Amino acid sequence: MSVLVNKDSKIIVQGFTGSEGTFHAEQMIEYGTNIVGGVTPGKGGQEHLGKPVFNTVIEAVEKAGADTTIIFVPPAFAADAIMEAADAGIKVIITITEGIPVADMVKVAQYIKSRGSRLVGPNCPGVITPGEAKVGIMPGFVFKKGNVGIVSKSGTLTYEAADQVVRQGLGITTAIGIGGDPIIGTTTKEAVELLINDPETECVVMIGEIGGQLEADAAKWYKESGSKKPIIGFIAGETAPAGRTMGHAGAIVGGSDDTAQAKKKIMREHGIHVVDSPAEIGLKVKEVIG
């Protein structure tokens, strides 16, 4: 079992021949990810990095059997790229692009629901199942296979948590970077649920940040689920000034429940092992699962 992506996933890159798409596709191929091609309108029929280029996603589905996509398309066109992928029947759509207009994402969120696709992101580092598939921009060498799942709003803290877990002699089942924008596809709760229901995952690290209700929703679901799998939680942004947007557009405190202190209190009340510093994540995981 694995969550979202594995060695059998047939992955395409939208924005394949652009500089970002090229750089990261190269890294993913080197990692051993099953990239079956890419999409750049107007360049269909060419070959890039030894893989076929298609004009449209539907063509990539029909000719290469694609079922997963990673999107490196500029913000102005990214919403269309997401909807095109959903329309073509792609099941997992991972969107790296940062700065997609909120009005565009409102449309995308509705559209995705009607098509039965799963969107991860936007403005996220992607998803990695170590040793099987790296569908994102994370440094693959940090991640080793194991039994700890990671859900994070922050790309950098995803890598930090993975590194700490590995240094404790443990490893990762799947790490999901959900993204830090105000409107994202897969929520913290949904990602945590996927990992809690994964038989190989014995423990989940949940990294959130100030702003919004995502972590509180996940904590409430966790308690209601009755799951005995432990969750280690951390909230970034405790020292952020109230009302100031930080690096992530979604990280802005709108009310008293959005603060780091309030979120940590809710998480503790719902049975989550909360750490106050990211430096404690690995040690706490080791303590809880041994």
C-alpha positions in Angstrom: 0.0 0.0 0.0 1.0 3.6 -0.6 -0.8 6.8 -0.5 -1.5 8.9 -3.7 1.6 7.9 -5.7 3.7 4.7 -6.0 6.0 2.9 -8.5 3.0 2.0 -10.7 1.7 5.6 -11.0 1.9 6.8 -14.6 3.0 10.4 -14.3 3.0 13.3 -16.7 4.5 16.8 -16.3 2.4 19.7 -17.5 4.7 22.5 -18.5 7.2 19.8 -19.3 9.5 21.7 -21.6 9.7 24.9 -19.5 12.8 25.6 -17.4 11.1 24.5 -14.1 9.3 21.6 -15.6 12.6 20.4 -17.2 14.7 20.8 -14.1 12.3 19.0 -11.8 11.3 16.3 -14.3 15.0 15.4 -14.6 15.3 15.1 -10.9 12.1 12.9 -10.7 13.3 10.6 -13.5 16.7 10.3 -11.8 14.9 9.3 -8.6 13.2 6.5 -10.5 9.7 8.0 -10.8 7.7 6.5 -13.6 7.4 9.7 -15.8 5.6 8.6 -19.0 5.7 11.9 -20.8 4.7 15.6 -20.6 2.4 18.2 -22.0 3.4 21.4 -23.7 0.7 22.8 -26.1 2.2 23.2 -29.6 5.2 20.9 -29.0 3.4 17.5 -29.3 5.2 14.9 -31.2 8.6 16.0 -29.9 10.8 14.1 -27.4 12.1 15.8 -24.2 14.4 14.1 -21.6 13.8 10.9 -23.6 10.0 11.1 -23.0 7.2 11.9 -25.4 5.7 15.4 -25.5 1.9 15.7 -26.0 -0.2 18.7 -26.9 -3.0 17.9 -24.5 -3.6 15.9 -21.3 -6.2 13.8 -23.0 -3.6 12.7 -25.6 -1.2 11.8 -22.8 -4.0 9.7 -21.1 -4.9 8.0 -24.4 -1.3 7.3 -25.6 0.6 6.9 -22.4 -2.1 5.8 -19.9 -1.3 8.7 -17.6 -3.2 8.7 -14.3 -1.2 11.3 -12.3 0.1 14.8 -13.2 2.4 17.4 -11.8 1.9 20.9 -12.9 4.6 23.5 -13.5 2.5 26.0 -15.4 2.6 29.8 -14.9 0.0 31.2 -12.4 -2.2 32.8 -15.1 -2.7 29.5 -16.9 -2.4 27.0 -14.0 -6.1 26.9 -13.2 -6.9 25.9 -16.8 -4.1 23.2 -16.6 -5.7 21.7 -13.5 -9.2 21.7 -15.0 -7.8 20.2 -18.2 -6.2 17.3 -16.2 -9.5 16.7 -14.3 -11.4 16.7 -17.5 -9.1 14.1 -19.0 -9.8 11.8 -16.1 -6.4 12.2 -14.3 -7.0 10.9 -10.7 -4.2 12.7 -8.8 -3.3 16.3 -9.8 -0.3 17.8 -8.0 0.2 21.5 -8.5 3.5 23.2 -7.6 2.6 26.6 -9.1 2.6 29.5 -6.6 0.5 32.6 -7.0 -2.6 31.2 -8.8 -5.3 33.9 -8.4 -7.8 33.1 -5.6 -10.8 33.7 -7.9 -9.4 31.1 -10.3 -9.0 28.6 -7.4 -12.6 29.0 -6.4 -13.6 27.8 -9.9 -11.1 25.0 -9.8 -12.3 23.7 -6.3 -15.9 23.4 -7.6 -14.7 21.8 -10.9 -12.5 19.2 -9.3 -15.3 18.0 -7.0 -17.5 17.4 -10.0 -14.8 15.3 -11.8 -13.8 13.0 -8.9 -10.1 13.9 -9.2 -7.8 14.7 -6.2 -5.9 17.9 -6.2 -2.8 18.4 -4.0 -1.7 22.0 -3.8 -1.3 24.5 -5.3 1.9 26.1 -3.9 3.1 22.8 -2.5 6.3 20.7 -2.7 4.4 17.7 -3.9 4.1 14.1 -2.7 6.8 11.4 -2.2 6.6 7.7 -1.5 10.3 7.0 -0.8 11.9 4.4 -3.1 8.9 4.4 -5.4 7.9 7.9 -6.7 8.9 11.5 -6.1 6.2 13.7 -7.6 7.4 17.1 -6.6 10.3 19.4 -5.8 11.6 17.9 -2.6 15.2 16.7 -2.2 14.7 12.9 -2.6 17.8 11.9 -0.7 16.4 13.1 2.6 13.5 10.5 2.5 14.0 6.9 3.4 11.3 4.2 3.4 9.6 3.5 6.7 6.4 3.6 8.7 5.8 7.3 9.4 3.5 9.5 7.3 4.0 13.3 7.0 1.4 15.9 6.2 2.6 19.5 6.0 1.7 23.0 4.8 5.4 23.9 4.6 7.8 22.5 2.1 10.9 23.2 4.1 9.4 21.7 7.3 8.4 18.6 5.4 12.1 18.0 4.6 13.2 18.9 8.1 10.7 16.5 9.7 11.7 13.7 7.3 15.4 14.2 8.0 14.7 14.1 11.8 12.6 10.9 11.5 15.3 9.2 9.4 18.1 10.3 11.8 16.1 8.4 14.5 16.5 5.2 12.5 12.9 5.4 11.2 11.5 6.2 7.8 8.6 7.6 5.8 5.7 5.9 4.1 4.4 8.9 2.2 5.0 12.7 2.7 2.2 15.0 1.4 2.9 18.7 1.1 -0.6 20.2 0.9 0.4 23.8 0.1 0.1 27.1 1.9 -2.4 29.0 -0.3 -5.9 30.1 1.0 -7.7 27.6 -1.3 -6.1 24.2 -1.7 -7.3 20.9 -2.9 -6.5 18.2 -0.3 -7.0 19.5 3.2 -4.9 18.6 6.3 -7.8 16.4 7.5 -8.1 14.6 4.2 -4.3 14.0 4.0 -4.2 12.8 7.6 -7.2 10.5 6.9 -5.4 8.9 3.9 -2.4 8.1 6.1 -4.3 6.9 9.1 -6.1 4.5 6.8 -2.9 3.3 5.2 -1.9 -0.1 6.8 1.8 0.6 6.4 1.7 4.0 8.3 2.0 3.5 12.0 2.4 7.2 13.0 1.6 10.6 11.4 3.5 13.9 11.7 1.1 16.8 11.1 2.8 20.2 10.4 0.5 23.2 10.3 0.8 26.9 10.6 -1.2 29.9 11.8 -4.3 30.9 10.0 -7.4 29.0 9.0 -9.1 25.9 10.6 -7.4 23.0 8.8 -5.5 21.6 11.7 -8.5 21.9 14.1 -10.7 20.1 11.6 -8.0 17.3 11.3 -7.8 17.1 15.1 -11.5 16.8 15.5 -11.7 14.1 12.8 -8.9 12.2 14.5 -10.6 12.1 17.9 -13.9 11.0 16.3 -12.2 8.3 14.2 -11.1 6.5 17.4 -7.8 5.7 15.7 -5.0 4.4 18.0 -2.3 5.5 15.5 -0.4 8.4 17.2 -0.2 11.9 15.6 2.7 14.3 16.3 1.7 17.9 15.7 3.6 21.1 15.2 2.3 24.6 14.4 4.6 27.1 12.7 4.3 30.8 13.1 3.9 31.2 16.9 5.9 34.5 16.9 4.3 36.0 13.9 2.7 39.4 14.4 -1.1 39.3 14.4 -2.7 40.4 11.1 0.5 40.1 9.1 0.6 37.7 6.1 3.7 35.6 6.3 5.4 33.7 3.4 2.2 31.7 2.7 -0.9 33.5 1.6 -3.0 31.3 3.8 -0.9 32.0 6.9 -2.7 35.0 8.4 -4.4 35.1 11.7 -8.0 36.1 11.2 -9.4 35.3 14.7 -8.5 34.0 18.1 -8.7 30.4 17.0 -6.2 30.9 14.2 -3.2 31.5 16.5 -0.5 28.9 17.1 -1.4 28.7 20.8 -5.1 28.2 20.1 -4.4 25.5 17.5 -2.0 23.7 19.8 -4.5 23.7 22.6 -7.2 22.2 20.3 -4.8 19.6 19.0 -3.8 18.5 22.5 -7.4 18.3 23.6 -8.0 15.9 20.7 -5.2 13.5 21.6 -2.4 14.8 19.4 1.2 14.8 20.7 2.1 18.5 20.2 5.7 19.7 20.1 6.7 23.4 20.6 9.7 23.3 18.3 10.3 21.6 14.9 13.6 20.4 16.4 11.6 18.0 18.7 9.7 16.2 15.9 12.0 13.3 15.4 12.6 12.7 19.1 8.8 12.7 19.8 8.1 10.3 17.0 10.8 7.9 18.3 9.4 8.3 21.9 5.9 7.5 20.8 6.5 4.6 18.4 9.9 3.4 19.8 
